[in-house]
Amino acid sequence: MLEVSGIGGLILLVLDIWAIVSIVGSSVSTGKKVLWVLLVILLPLLGFIIWLIAGPRSTATAR
C-alpha cells in the first residue's frame, strides 16, 4: 500500500480539500456529489486524479 507522509501528505490533503470544495460547489445532483466526495475521501490520491480528469467542476470556476 502506498503511504504518503510529510510534505507530500500535506500537499495531498490540501488538494483533496480543494477537490471536495469544488465538488460541493458544482451543479451536479446531490447523489453524484456524495459519490465523488466518497471517492476522494476513500482513495485520496487515486480519487483526486480521477476527479481531476473526469469530475464535476465548481460553478464559480466555469466560464
N, CA, C and O atoms as CSV, one atom per row, in Angstrom:
chain,resi,resn,atom,element,x,y,z
A,1,MET,N,N,0.842,-1.185,0.000
A,1,MET,CA,C,0.000,0.000,0.000
A,1,MET,C,C,0.885,1.245,0.000
A,1,MET,O,O,1.926,1.284,0.656
A,2,LEU,N,N,0.461,2.238,-0.732
A,2,LEU,CA,C,1.218,3.480,-0.830
A,2,LEU,C,C,0.976,4.333,0.411
A,2,LEU,O,O,-0.167,4.619,0.766
A,3,GLU,N,N,2.052,4.732,1.059
A,3,GLU,CA,C,1.929,5.600,2.230
A,3,GLU,C,C,2.480,6.972,1.882
A,3,GLU,O,O,3.621,7.111,1.441
A,4,VAL,N,N,1.645,7.979,2.091
A,4,VAL,CA,C,2.055,9.347,1.821
A,4,VAL,C,C,2.191,10.055,3.160
A,4,VAL,O,O,1.244,10.107,3.946
A,5,SER,N,N,3.383,10.601,3.415
A,5,SER,CA,C,3.584,11.288,4.690
A,5,SER,C,C,4.427,12.536,4.466
A,5,SER,O,O,4.924,12.780,3.367
A,6,GLY,N,N,4.579,13.317,5.525
A,6,GLY,CA,C,5.387,14.527,5.448
A,6,GLY,C,C,4.747,15.585,4.571
A,6,GLY,O,O,3.529,15.765,4.576
A,7,ILE,N,N,5.581,16.280,3.821
A,7,ILE,CA,C,5.099,17.381,2.989
A,7,ILE,C,C,4.208,16.854,1.868
A,7,ILE,O,O,3.267,17.537,1.462
A,8,GLY,N,N,4.486,15.655,1.361
A,8,GLY,CA,C,3.639,15.057,0.329
A,8,GLY,C,C,2.232,14.802,0.838
A,8,GLY,O,O,1.257,15.023,0.119
A,9,GLY,N,N,2.124,14.338,2.074
A,9,GLY,CA,C,0.811,14.111,2.672
A,9,GLY,C,C,0.047,15.404,2.880
A,9,GLY,O,O,-1.168,15.454,2.689
A,10,LEU,N,N,0.756,16.442,3.268
A,10,LEU,CA,C,0.123,17.752,3.463
A,10,LEU,C,C,-0.384,18.312,2.135
A,10,LEU,O,O,-1.490,18.848,2.061
A,11,ILE,N,N,0.423,18.186,1.100
A,11,ILE,CA,C,0.006,18.657,-0.224
A,11,ILE,C,C,-1.211,17.876,-0.709
A,11,ILE,O,O,-2.150,18.460,-1.249
A,12,LEU,N,N,-1.197,16.553,-0.517
A,12,LEU,CA,C,-2.334,15.728,-0.926
A,12,LEU,C,C,-3.591,16.115,-0.146
A,12,LEU,O,O,-4.682,16.154,-0.716
A,13,LEU,N,N,-3.453,16.398,1.139
A,13,LEU,CA,C,-4.596,16.826,1.949
A,13,LEU,C,C,-5.185,18.132,1.421
A,13,LEU,O,O,-6.403,18.259,1.302
A,14,VAL,N,N,-4.337,19.089,1.109
A,14,VAL,CA,C,-4.808,20.375,0.577
A,14,VAL,C,C,-5.506,20.170,-0.765
A,14,VAL,O,O,-6.559,20.760,-1.007
A,15,LEU,N,N,-4.937,19.347,-1.636
A,15,LEU,CA,C,-5.550,19.083,-2.935
A,15,LEU,C,C,-6.893,18.380,-2.789
A,15,LEU,O,O,-7.842,18.693,-3.508
A,16,ASP,N,N,-6.979,17.431,-1.862
A,16,ASP,CA,C,-8.248,16.735,-1.639
A,16,ASP,C,C,-9.316,17.680,-1.093
A,16,ASP,O,O,-10.478,17.598,-1.492
A,17,ILE,N,N,-8.932,18.575,-0.186
A,17,ILE,CA,C,-9.893,19.555,0.336
A,17,ILE,C,C,-10.367,20.466,-0.789
A,17,ILE,O,O,-11.555,20.779,-0.873
A,18,TRP,N,N,-9.454,20.894,-1.652
A,18,TRP,CA,C,-9.822,21.716,-2.810
A,18,TRP,C,C,-10.791,20.968,-3.716
A,18,TRP,O,O,-11.762,21.550,-4.201
A,19,ALA,N,N,-10.536,19.679,-3.949
A,19,ALA,CA,C,-11.426,18.872,-4.790
A,19,ALA,C,C,-12.811,18.766,-4.163
A,19,ALA,O,O,-13.814,18.901,-4.864
A,20,ILE,N,N,-12.884,18.528,-2.857
A,20,ILE,CA,C,-14.174,18.390,-2.177
A,20,ILE,C,C,-14.951,19.699,-2.224
A,20,ILE,O,O,-16.156,19.685,-2.472
A,21,VAL,N,N,-14.295,20.818,-1.994
A,21,VAL,CA,C,-14.967,22.115,-2.072
A,21,VAL,C,C,-15.505,22.349,-3.483
A,21,VAL,O,O,-16.619,22.844,-3.656
A,22,SER,N,N,-14.714,21.993,-4.482
A,22,SER,CA,C,-15.147,22.155,-5.865
A,22,SER,C,C,-16.329,21.241,-6.190
A,22,SER,O,O,-17.255,21.648,-6.891
A,23,ILE,N,N,-16.297,20.022,-5.686
A,23,ILE,CA,C,-17.399,19.083,-5.915
A,23,ILE,C,C,-18.678,19.609,-5.288
A,23,ILE,O,O,-19.728,19.607,-5.931
A,24,VAL,N,N,-18.604,20.055,-4.050
A,24,VAL,CA,C,-19.790,20.562,-3.354
A,24,VAL,C,C,-20.348,21.799,-4.056
A,24,VAL,O,O,-21.562,22.007,-4.062
A,25,GLY,N,N,-19.488,22.613,-4.643
A,25,GLY,CA,C,-19.928,23.816,-5.334
A,25,GLY,C,C,-20.385,23.595,-6.760
A,25,GLY,O,O,-20.814,24.537,-7.426
A,26,SER,N,N,-20.302,22.364,-7.238
A,26,SER,CA,C,-20.689,22.087,-8.624
A,26,SER,C,C,-22.206,22.005,-8.754
A,26,SER,O,O,-22.931,21.991,-7.760
A,27,SER,N,N,-22.667,21.953,-9.994
A,27,SER,CA,C,-24.113,21.950,-10.239
A,27,SER,C,C,-24.679,20.555,-10.487
A,27,SER,O,O,-25.815,20.432,-10.944
A,28,VAL,N,N,-23.921,19.508,-10.201
A,28,VAL,CA,C,-24.428,18.145,-10.391
A,28,VAL,C,C,-25.386,17.787,-9.262
A,28,VAL,O,O,-25.493,18.508,-8.270
A,29,SER,N,N,-26.079,16.667,-9.426
A,29,SER,CA,C,-27.061,16.248,-8.423
A,29,SER,C,C,-26.380,15.886,-7.099
A,29,SER,O,O,-25.181,15.610,-7.048
A,30,THR,N,N,-27.177,15.897,-6.040
A,30,THR,CA,C,-26.655,15.594,-4.701
A,30,THR,C,C,-26.066,14.191,-4.640
A,30,THR,O,O,-25.030,13.977,-4.009
A,31,GLY,N,N,-26.716,13.243,-5.288
A,31,GLY,CA,C,-26.215,11.870,-5.284
A,31,GLY,C,C,-24.834,11.760,-5.901
A,31,GLY,O,O,-23.970,11.061,-5.372
A,32,LYS,N,N,-24.619,12.451,-7.023
A,32,LYS,CA,C,-23.306,12.435,-7.669
A,32,LYS,C,C,-22.263,13.135,-6.810
A,32,LYS,O,O,-21.109,12.707,-6.756
A,33,LYS,N,N,-22.665,14.213,-6.138
A,33,LYS,CA,C,-21.733,14.905,-5.238
A,33,LYS,C,C,-21.264,13.964,-4.137
A,33,LYS,O,O,-20.074,13.897,-3.832
A,34,VAL,N,N,-22.213,13.233,-3.541
A,34,VAL,CA,C,-21.874,12.309,-2.456
A,34,VAL,C,C,-20.900,11.240,-2.961
A,34,VAL,O,O,-19.917,10.931,-2.288
A,35,LEU,N,N,-21.167,10.679,-4.137
A,35,LEU,CA,C,-20.291,9.646,-4.683
A,35,LEU,C,C,-18.887,10.183,-4.964
A,35,LEU,O,O,-17.900,9.513,-4.662
A,36,TRP,N,N,-18.789,11.378,-5.535
A,36,TRP,CA,C,-17.483,11.962,-5.811
A,36,TRP,C,C,-16.716,12.250,-4.523
A,36,TRP,O,O,-15.518,11.980,-4.432
A,37,VAL,N,N,-17.417,12.802,-3.522
A,37,VAL,CA,C,-16.749,13.110,-2.250
A,37,VAL,C,C,-16.263,11.818,-1.588
A,37,VAL,O,O,-15.148,11.770,-1.068
A,38,LEU,N,N,-17.094,10.773,-1.606
A,38,LEU,CA,C,-16.672,9.492,-1.035
A,38,LEU,C,C,-15.449,8.942,-1.756
A,38,LEU,O,O,-14.536,8.416,-1.119
A,39,LEU,N,N,-15.424,9.059,-3.081
A,39,LEU,CA,C,-14.269,8.580,-3.852
A,39,LEU,C,C,-12.999,9.316,-3.438
A,39,LEU,O,O,-11.952,8.696,-3.250
A,40,VAL,N,N,-13.089,10.630,-3.297
A,40,VAL,CA,C,-11.908,11.418,-2.922
A,40,VAL,C,C,-11.481,11.115,-1.480
A,40,VAL,O,O,-10.287,11.097,-1.183
A,41,ILE,N,N,-12.436,10.878,-0.593
A,41,ILE,CA,C,-12.097,10.597,0.803
A,41,ILE,C,C,-11.523,9.188,0.971
A,41,ILE,O,O,-10.537,9.001,1.683
A,42,LEU,N,N,-12.135,8.203,0.320
A,42,LEU,CA,C,-11.701,6.818,0.499
A,42,LEU,C,C,-10.417,6.482,-0.258
A,42,LEU,O,O,-9.631,5.652,0.199
A,43,LEU,N,N,-10.200,7.111,-1.392
A,43,LEU,CA,C,-8.987,6.897,-2.186
A,43,LEU,C,C,-8.348,8.261,-2.463
A,43,LEU,O,O,-8.501,8.797,-3.560
A,44,PRO,N,N,-7.644,8.821,-1.496
A,44,PRO,CA,C,-7.186,10.206,-1.614
A,44,PRO,C,C,-6.392,10.506,-2.889
A,44,PRO,O,O,-6.727,11.458,-3.595
A,45,LEU,N,N,-5.371,9.741,-3.202
A,45,LEU,CA,C,-4.552,10.042,-4.370
A,45,LEU,C,C,-5.255,9.651,-5.663
A,45,LEU,O,O,-5.381,10.471,-6.573
A,46,LEU,N,N,-5.709,8.418,-5.750
A,46,LEU,CA,C,-6.385,7.946,-6.962
A,46,LEU,C,C,-7.698,8.691,-7.181
A,46,LEU,O,O,-8.025,9.051,-8.312
A,47,GLY,N,N,-8.451,8.924,-6.109
A,47,GLY,CA,C,-9.708,9.657,-6.220
A,47,GLY,C,C,-9.495,11.071,-6.721
A,47,GLY,O,O,-10.279,11.567,-7.530
A,48,PHE,N,N,-8.437,11.730,-6.247
A,48,PHE,CA,C,-8.135,13.087,-6.710
A,48,PHE,C,C,-7.788,13.084,-8.191
A,48,PHE,O,O,-8.248,13.949,-8.936
A,49,ILE,N,N,-6.981,12.120,-8.626
A,49,ILE,CA,C,-6.591,12.056,-10.035
A,49,ILE,C,C,-7.811,11.804,-10.918
A,49,ILE,O,O,-7.963,12.436,-11.963
A,50,ILE,N,N,-8.683,10.880,-10.501
A,50,ILE,CA,C,-9.903,10.601,-11.269
A,50,ILE,C,C,-10.785,11.839,-11.317
A,50,ILE,O,O,-11.322,12.179,-12.372
A,51,TRP,N,N,-10.941,12.521,-10.174
A,51,TRP,CA,C,-11.746,13.750,-10.151
A,51,TRP,C,C,-11.143,14.804,-11.072
A,51,TRP,O,O,-11.869,15.495,-11.787
A,52,LEU,N,N,-9.819,14.929,-11.058
A,52,LEU,CA,C,-9.149,15.933,-11.876
A,52,LEU,C,C,-9.420,15.703,-13.362
A,52,LEU,O,O,-9.562,16.658,-14.126
A,53,ILE,N,N,-9.491,14.442,-13.767
A,53,ILE,CA,C,-9.708,14.106,-15.174
A,53,ILE,C,C,-11.187,14.166,-15.547
A,53,ILE,O,O,-11.539,14.714,-16.591
A,54,ALA,N,N,-12.060,13.603,-14.698
A,54,ALA,CA,C,-13.455,13.402,-15.108
A,54,ALA,C,C,-14.501,14.000,-14.176
A,54,ALA,O,O,-15.696,13.872,-14.440
A,55,GLY,N,N,-14.090,14.641,-13.108
A,55,GLY,CA,C,-15.046,15.080,-12.100
A,55,GLY,C,C,-15.773,16.368,-12.432
A,55,GLY,O,O,-15.393,17.099,-13.347
A,56,PRO,N,N,-16.835,16.635,-11.664
A,56,PRO,CA,C,-17.586,17.875,-11.854
A,56,PRO,C,C,-16.774,19.078,-11.377
A,56,PRO,O,O,-15.973,18.972,-10.448
A,57,ARG,N,N,-16.989,20.204,-12.014
A,57,ARG,CA,C,-16.275,21.421,-11.641
A,57,ARG,C,C,-17.212,22.380,-10.921
A,57,ARG,O,O,-18.429,22.356,-11.109
A,58,SER,N,N,-16.619,23.207,-10.107
A,58,SER,CA,C,-17.377,24.235,-9.392
A,58,SER,C,C,-17.980,25.214,-10.382
A,58,SER,O,O,-17.363,25.533,-11.398
A,59,THR,N,N,-19.184,25.694,-10.091
A,59,THR,CA,C,-19.826,26.660,-10.972
A,59,THR,C,C,-19.109,28.007,-10.913
A,59,THR,O,O,-19.233,28.812,-11.836
A,60,ALA,N,N,-18.367,28.258,-9.847
A,60,ALA,CA,C,-17.644,29.521,-9.712
A,60,ALA,C,C,-16.478,29.603,-10.696
A,60,ALA,O,O,-16.110,30.695,-11.129
A,61,THR,N,N,-15.888,28.443,-11.055
A,61,THR,CA,C,-14.751,28.461,-11.971
A,61,THR,C,C,-15.166,28.194,-13.414
A,61,THR,O,O,-14.356,28.343,-14.329
A,62,ALA,N,N,-16.402,27.806,-13.623
A,62,ALA,CA,C,-16.874,27.530,-15.003
A,62,ALA,C,C,-17.053,28.839,-15.758
A,62,ALA,O,O,-17.529,29.830,-15.204
A,63,ARG,N,N,-16.669,28.830,-17.014
A,63,ARG,CA,C,-16.797,30.054,-17.822
A,63,ARG,C,C,-17.716,29.856,-18.972
A,63,ARG,O,O,-17.938,30.783,-19.752
